């Protein structure tokens, strides 16, 4: 699923629990996170529609990309945790920076800064403070 060469370490839970992946705060980790999310949801929710799976992968990508850009420094890692049950998937990304993500005003001149607007349209999301950093979470519900 995810190779060790990509700097990822998968923690194996019991079948009734969530799954977590610890990744380096580097741009290539976003690919590993997307592949992990896709494989996890397809395994845990075998009847999930392609749209549902794609939405979870997109939400995962947005949360992970924000964590890499704004929630880690060189040498840091972050954790991606997924839990799905009965058509509801929770995606959590925990990183070491306590600063909360802030939506940016709409701009047609920037190529970036639309991630939180995308999340607003796809899911319910929020931020929880953690002992060392924060957890940004999102819940996607099958339609």
The 8 nearest C-alpha neighbors of each residue, nearest first, counted from 0:
[[1, 35, 2, 34, 38, 31, 39, 9],
 [2, 0, 31, 3, 35, 7, 5, 34],
 [1, 3, 4, 5, 0, 7, 6, 31],
 [2, 4, 5, 6, 7, 1, 8, 9],
 [3, 5, 2, 6, 7, 1, 8, 31],
 [6, 4, 3, 7, 2, 28, 31, 1],
 [7, 5, 3, 4, 23, 22, 8, 2],
 [8, 6, 22, 3, 5, 21, 9, 20],
 [7, 9, 21, 20, 10, 22, 3, 6],
 [10, 8, 20, 19, 11, 21, 7, 18],
 [9, 11, 19, 20, 12, 8, 18, 21],
 [10, 12, 9, 18, 13, 19, 14, 20],
 [13, 11, 16, 18, 14, 10, 17, 15],
 [12, 14, 16, 15, 11, 17, 18, 10],
 [15, 13, 16, 12, 17, 11, 18, 43],
 [16, 14, 13, 17, 12, 82, 84, 18],
 [17, 15, 13, 14, 12, 18, 82, 83],
 [16, 18, 82, 81, 80, 19, 12, 15],
 [19, 17, 81, 80, 12, 16, 82, 11],
 [18, 20, 80, 79, 10, 9, 81, 21],
 [19, 21, 9, 79, 78, 8, 10, 22],
 [22, 20, 78, 8, 7, 77, 79, 9],
 [23, 21, 7, 76, 77, 28, 6, 78],
 [22, 24, 76, 25, 6, 75, 28, 77],
 [23, 25, 76, 67, 75, 71, 77, 22],
 [24, 26, 23, 27, 28, 67, 73, 29],
 [25, 27, 28, 29, 67, 24, 64, 30],
 [28, 26, 29, 25, 30, 31, 5, 24],
 [27, 29, 31, 26, 30, 25, 22, 32],
 [28, 30, 32, 27, 31, 26, 63, 60],
 [31, 29, 33, 28, 32, 27, 34, 60],
 [32, 30, 28, 34, 29, 33, 35, 1],
 [31, 33, 29, 35, 30, 34, 36, 28],
 [34, 32, 36, 30, 56, 35, 31, 60],
 [35, 33, 37, 31, 36, 32, 38, 30],
 [34, 36, 32, 38, 33, 37, 39, 31],
 [37, 35, 39, 33, 34, 38, 56, 32],
 [36, 38, 34, 40, 39, 35, 56, 41],
 [39, 37, 41, 35, 36, 40, 42, 34],
 [40, 38, 36, 42, 37, 41, 35, 43],
 [41, 39, 43, 42, 44, 37, 38, 36],
 [40, 42, 38, 45, 44, 39, 43, 37],
 [43, 41, 39, 40, 45, 44, 38, 37],
 [42, 44, 40, 41, 45, 39, 83, 84],
 [43, 45, 41, 47, 40, 46, 42, 86],
 [46, 44, 41, 47, 42, 43, 40, 48],
 [47, 45, 44, 48, 41, 43, 86, 49],
 [48, 46, 44, 45, 51, 49, 52, 41],
 [49, 47, 51, 50, 52, 46, 141, 53],
 [48, 50, 52, 51, 53, 47, 54, 41],
 [51, 49, 53, 48, 52, 54, 47, 55],
 [52, 50, 54, 48, 49, 53, 141, 47],
 [51, 53, 49, 55, 54, 50, 56, 37],
 [54, 52, 56, 50, 55, 51, 49, 57],
 [55, 53, 57, 51, 56, 52, 50, 58],
 [54, 56, 58, 52, 57, 53, 59, 51],
 [55, 57, 53, 59, 33, 54, 58, 36],
 [58, 56, 60, 54, 59, 55, 53, 61],
 [59, 57, 55, 61, 60, 56, 54, 62],
 [60, 58, 56, 62, 57, 61, 63, 55],
 [59, 61, 57, 63, 58, 62, 64, 33],
 [60, 62, 58, 64, 59, 63, 114, 65],
 [63, 61, 65, 59, 64, 60, 66, 58],
 [62, 64, 66, 60, 65, 61, 59, 29],
 [63, 65, 67, 61, 66, 62, 60, 68],
 [66, 64, 68, 62, 63, 67, 69, 61],
 [65, 67, 70, 63, 64, 69, 68, 62],
 [66, 68, 24, 64, 65, 71, 70, 69],
 [69, 67, 65, 66, 64, 70, 71, 24],
 [68, 70, 66, 65, 67, 71, 96, 72],
 [71, 69, 66, 96, 94, 67, 68, 95],
 [72, 70, 67, 75, 24, 69, 66, 95],
 [71, 73, 75, 74, 24, 70, 67, 69],
 [74, 72, 75, 71, 24, 25, 76, 23],
 [73, 75, 72, 76, 24, 23, 71, 25],
 [76, 74, 72, 24, 71, 73, 23, 77],
 [75, 77, 23, 24, 22, 74, 21, 71],
 [78, 76, 94, 22, 93, 21, 24, 23],
 [79, 77, 21, 93, 92, 20, 22, 80],
 [78, 80, 92, 20, 19, 91, 21, 93],
 [79, 81, 19, 91, 18, 90, 20, 78],
 [82, 80, 90, 18, 17, 89, 91, 19],
 [81, 83, 17, 89, 88, 18, 90, 80],
 [84, 82, 88, 87, 89, 81, 43, 86],
 [83, 85, 87, 86, 88, 82, 44, 43],
 [84, 86, 87, 83, 44, 88, 141, 140],
 [85, 87, 141, 84, 140, 88, 83, 44],
 [88, 86, 140, 84, 83, 85, 139, 141],
 [89, 87, 83, 139, 82, 138, 140, 90],
 [88, 90, 138, 82, 137, 81, 83, 139],
 [89, 91, 81, 137, 136, 80, 138, 88],
 [92, 90, 136, 80, 79, 135, 134, 81],
 [93, 91, 79, 135, 134, 78, 136, 80],
 [92, 94, 134, 78, 133, 77, 135, 91],
 [93, 95, 77, 70, 132, 96, 133, 66],
 [94, 96, 132, 131, 70, 71, 97, 133],
 [97, 95, 132, 70, 98, 94, 133, 71],
 [96, 98, 132, 133, 99, 95, 128, 131],
 [97, 99, 96, 100, 133, 70, 132, 69],
 [100, 98, 97, 101, 126, 133, 96, 135],
 [101, 99, 98, 102, 65, 115, 126, 69],
 [100, 102, 103, 99, 115, 98, 112, 104],
 [103, 101, 115, 104, 100, 116, 112, 113],
 [104, 102, 112, 101, 105, 113, 115, 106],
 [103, 105, 106, 102, 112, 113, 116, 101],
 [106, 104, 103, 107, 113, 112, 109, 102],
 [107, 105, 108, 109, 104, 103, 112, 110],
 [106, 108, 109, 105, 110, 111, 104, 113],
 [107, 109, 106, 110, 105, 111, 112, 104],
 [110, 108, 111, 107, 106, 112, 105, 113],
 [109, 111, 108, 112, 107, 113, 106, 114],
 [112, 110, 109, 113, 114, 108, 106, 103],
 [111, 113, 114, 103, 110, 109, 115, 102],
 [112, 114, 116, 115, 111, 117, 103, 105],
 [115, 113, 117, 116, 112, 61, 118, 111],
 [114, 116, 118, 117, 113, 102, 119, 112],
 [117, 115, 119, 113, 118, 114, 120, 102],
 [116, 118, 114, 120, 115, 119, 113, 121],
 [117, 119, 115, 121, 120, 116, 122, 114],
 [120, 118, 116, 117, 121, 122, 115, 123],
 [119, 121, 117, 118, 122, 116, 123, 115],
 [122, 120, 118, 119, 117, 54, 139, 123],
 [123, 121, 139, 138, 118, 119, 120, 124],
 [122, 124, 138, 137, 119, 139, 125, 121],
 [125, 123, 137, 136, 122, 138, 118, 126],
 [124, 126, 136, 135, 137, 127, 123, 134],
 [125, 127, 135, 134, 136, 128, 133, 99],
 [128, 126, 134, 133, 129, 135, 125, 136],
 [127, 129, 133, 134, 132, 126, 97, 130],
 [128, 130, 133, 132, 131, 127, 134, 97],
 [131, 129, 132, 128, 133, 95, 97, 134],
 [132, 130, 129, 95, 133, 97, 96, 94],
 [133, 131, 95, 97, 96, 129, 94, 130],
 [132, 134, 128, 129, 97, 93, 127, 94],
 [135, 133, 93, 127, 92, 126, 136, 128],
 [134, 136, 126, 92, 91, 125, 93, 127],
 [137, 135, 91, 124, 90, 125, 126, 134],
 [136, 138, 124, 90, 123, 89, 122, 125],
 [139, 137, 89, 123, 88, 122, 124, 90],
 [138, 140, 122, 88, 87, 89, 137, 141],
 [141, 139, 87, 86, 142, 88, 138, 122],
 [140, 142, 86, 51, 87, 139, 47, 48],
 [141, 140, 51, 86, 48, 50, 139, 87]]
